[in-house]
Amino acid sequence: GSIIFAVAAVARGGRARSFASLVIGSLALALILSTVSQGLIFVQPEARGVVISALQQTGIRSQALQPGLRFVMPFFESVTTYPIAKQTYTMSGASSEGQIAGDDSIVARTADGQEVRIDASVIFSLHPSEVVAVHIAWQNRYIDGLIRPKLRGIARDTAARYGIQEIYSARRDELSSEIEDELRITLEANGLMLDAFVLRNITFTPEYASVIEQKQIAEQEVERQAF
């Protein structure tokens, strides 16, 4: 009887050890799967991922993550994604337009001291191969820290080289082209690409607008008399 009891006890102990081993193995597998899943990152086709890494001497991977399912080291690396699709930034005097509510037009003065307000849009994108450099220089501040102030400064400096009559008539397109060319150089130097600059509208002071209106009325009257 004592022999049978001893065998039964050993069998129970073996089953207990097997069960404990199974539980420990399951927990270890779950921990491994959880860790691996935390390192899996899906990068959208219209984005690139910047990897902040404690494993790199510089603190960042030199190459951005390309689209698709990617893996980073859990707990040691994190990913910040940036869009490379085209974006539009608008500064407008109309309260319903633009990224900032209210009158956000660019106030400038012409060569002859007249005040004008410029409404404009910038269509741009991040250069896919320069995303890491943009992150280091600007993070997500490239609109408020770069595009907005640079556009204001370039538009003001350019308008100051034209007279009010030139902007109103024949040289408006030339003004727009000059702003676009200078803005393109500035953005490209900072890892961004300018797709288009759109000069949406130029608003003159009420006094000058009244002068223009009276001039047009007079020209129309001359044409009517000639006819």
Disulfide bonds with the S-S distance in Angstrom:
none
